[in-house]
Structure formats: C-alpha cells, structure tokens
Amino acid sequence: MIRMENKEKFAFRKVPMNQDVEVEFIKLLTENQEKSDESLLMAFKDKITSNKVTCHADMLSRTSSLIIFQTSKFSRLALEYRDYEIWVFSKAKTLNLNKEANCLYETWTLNRFRI
C-alpha cells in the first residue's frame, strides 16, 4: 500500500467567465503588455480589487506569448482568504477571415482555474 499523506493535492477546476469579463481582462492585458512586470501586475490587481475584497496576486510566468497570474482575495467582511485562482493568458494564432488580408494574427485568450 502506497502512503500519500505527505503529498500536496491540488484540484484545478476551470472557472466559467462571462464573455464581457473575459474581453475586459484581455483588453487590460493588451493595453499593458508592453509595460514592466510590476506595472502589469498592479493594473491587474487594481482591476480585480473592490471595496469588499483585496486582491493578492503574483505573476508566476511571463513570456511574449504566455502570462500566468496566481491570485487570492481577502474578504474584509469575513476576514479570510478565498478564491485561490490561476489566470492563464496565452496568445493564439487565428485565421483572419477578411478575404483581403487572408493571414494569421495573434490574439490573447484567457483561461481561469480555481485551485
């Protein structure tokens, strides 16, 4: 029998997002992608922080085609951390359907996972 009591267990569940929310965060990333890591992280934190919760975020990875954030929220009402998530922004090549252009272009996609 294998003992697994010392192994950490993670369950990643994809979090459904309203399309407007996804577009809003992709727009934020597009507007800030040329800025420093710190500036991008601050813009991201500001976007998900509200008067009820404080967002804590770290940038786990950043390349020209992939940006990964790890987030949690501290509820000021309940005085606890919650909503631990991984946000994965990745660039995908998409076929331009305009007949005149007929080429590939890169667009950001967003997947969010609850831990």
KOLTORPA-947225 format. One record per residue (C-alpha): z, x, y. Coordinates in steps of 0.001 Angstrom, whole numbers, padded with zeros to 6 digits, always signed. Each point is the difference from the previous one (the first is absolute). Example, Ala and Ser with C-alpha at 12.3 -4.5 7.8 and 13.67 -1.06 7.14 Angstrom:
KOLTORPA-947225
+007800+012300-004500 -000660+001370+003440 
//
This chain:
KOLTORPA-947225
+000000+000000+000000 -001004+001350+003425 +002641-000208+002699 -001435-000827+003418 +003154-000536+002021 -000664+002953+002341 -003572-000906+000851 -000693-001741+003279 -002014-003181-000336 -002391-001362+002587 -001906-003227-000089 -002911-000143+002422 -001145-003498+000832 -002945-000592+002281 +001057-001989+003048 -002426-002715+001080 -000891+000154+003671 -001492-002496+002367 -003468+001287+000934 +000912-000055+003699 +002969+002293-000677 -002161+002402-002010 -002625+000098+002779 +002735+000563+002594 +001400+003052-001832 -003449+001432-000717 -000806-000372+003701 +003256+001810+000866 -000908+002830-002370 -003560+000239+001326 +001252+000206+003594 +002540+002732-000869 -001737+001983-002764 -000884+002919+002283 +003568+000335+001295 +002724+002244-001402 +002005-000960-003078 +003011-000723+002200 -001956-002243+002393 -001597-001916-002860 +003369-000450-001699 +001627-001244+003205 -002819-002515+000616 +000361-001238-003582 +003808-000327+000299 -000316-001851+003307 -002428-002457-001584 +002312-001022-002859 +003309+000062+001876 +001266-003247+001494 +003160-001183+001726 +001422-001053-003395 -000807+003128-002028 -000348+003714+000629 -002742+001772-001916 +000504+003371-001615 -003225+001745-000968 -001200+003350-001310 -003534+001248-000347 -000295+001228-003580 -003590+001202+000184 -002805+000303+002512 -003549+001139-000587 -003252-000998+001672 -000441-002854-002479 +003541-000919-001109 +003254-000742+001827 +003145-001084-001839 +003160-001341+001648 +003317-000780-001653 +002037-002635+001826 +003246-001915-000141 +001555-002432+002415 +003593-000200+001140 +001102-003553+000675 +002326-000158+002974 +001073-003462-001078 +000877+000841-003624 +000826+003685+000701 -002021+001224-002992 -003214+001842-000839 -002736-002063-001625 -003753-000274-000512 -000677+003471-001347 -003786+000367+000072 -002863+002455-000341 -002963-000538+002340 -003248+001617-001166 -002842+000254+002500 -003192+001375-001523 -003557+000390+001219 -002671-001657-002057 -003742+000393+000340 -001660-003345+000580 -003657-000877+000021 -001154-001116+003440 -001811-003281-000586 -001962+000295+003228 -003612+000460-001183 -000790+002364+002850 +002931+002340-000696 -000021-000078-003835 +002649+002688-000443 +003580+000512-001081 +002863-000025+002469 +003713+000627-000455 +002612-002694+000533 +003759+000062-000480 +001597-002176-002667 +003695-000779-000362 +002084-000604-003117 +003721-000599+000254 +002435+000279-002915 +003620-001088-000289 +002203+002483-001843 
//
